[in-house]
Amino acid sequence: MSYDQETETENPSGQKLTKKEFAKKLRREAYLRAKEYKKTDPREIARKEKAKVHRREAYQKAKERNKAAKKEKKEKPDLKDQIMLAVELDERPMAPVISLDSARRKASGKKPAT
């Protein structure tokens, strides 16, 4: 349909549409037709269903990972275990303290002075 035919026949108010308004009207109609086609297109429906299934699977996998991570997370040791560990650490023999002077003398090859 041409611009002249459209403006004269389908405008009920009797006013002519400008070219800009006419183009806008055609774009809107094309959009609505495409939207309706997309809604009923079997390929589009199948694509949406596949995407929905994929999202659900991804959600379930993430949920399983989170559950596993919570189980793996170390639980806090109770107070008795903490006390036992502290006692064990206190009972370890301490390393001998080496003074810096003795380390320097040893490195230089000199014998300690007595």
Backbone hydrogen bonds, N-H to C=O, Kabsch-Sander energy under -0.5 kcal/mol:
donor,donor_aa,acceptor,acceptor_aa,energy
6,E,2,S,-2.3
7,T,3,Y,-2.3
8,E,4,D,-1.5
9,T,5,Q,-2.2
10,E,6,E,-1.9
14,G,11,N,-1.4
22,F,18,T,-2.7
23,A,19,K,-2.5
24,K,20,K,-2.1
25,K,21,E,-2.3
26,L,22,F,-2.3
27,R,23,A,-2.4
28,R,24,K,-2.2
29,E,25,K,-2.3
30,A,26,L,-2.5
31,Y,27,R,-2.4
32,L,28,R,-2.3
33,R,29,E,-2.3
34,A,30,A,-2.4
35,K,31,Y,-2.4
36,E,32,L,-2.2
37,Y,33,R,-2.4
38,K,34,A,-2.6
39,K,35,K,-1.7
40,T,36,E,-1.3
41,D,37,Y,-1.2
45,I,41,D,-2.2
46,A,42,P,-2.4
47,R,43,R,-2.3
48,K,44,E,-2.3
49,E,45,I,-2.2
50,K,46,A,-2.4
51,A,47,R,-2.2
52,K,48,K,-2.2
53,V,49,E,-2.3
54,H,50,K,-2.4
55,R,51,A,-2.4
56,R,52,K,-2.2
57,E,53,V,-2.4
58,A,54,H,-2.4
59,Y,55,R,-2.3
60,Q,56,R,-2.4
61,K,57,E,-2.5
62,A,58,A,-2.3
63,K,59,Y,-2.3
64,E,60,Q,-2.4
65,R,61,K,-2.5
66,N,62,A,-2.4
67,K,63,K,-2.1
68,A,64,E,-2.5
69,A,65,R,-2.5
70,K,66,N,-2.0
71,K,67,K,-1.9
72,E,68,A,-2.3
73,K,69,A,-1.5
82,Q,78,D,-1.9
83,I,79,L,-2.3
84,M,80,K,-2.3
85,L,81,D,-2.2
86,A,82,Q,-2.1
87,V,83,I,-2.3
88,E,84,M,-2.3
89,L,85,L,-2.2
90,D,86,A,-2.0
91,E,87,V,-1.7
92,R,88,E,-0.5
92,R,89,L,-0.7
99,S,97,V,-0.5
103,A,99,S,-1.6
104,R,100,L,-2.0
105,R,101,D,-2.5
106,K,102,S,-2.2
107,A,103,A,-1.8
108,S,104,R,-2.0
109,G,105,R,-1.2
110,K,105,R,-1.4
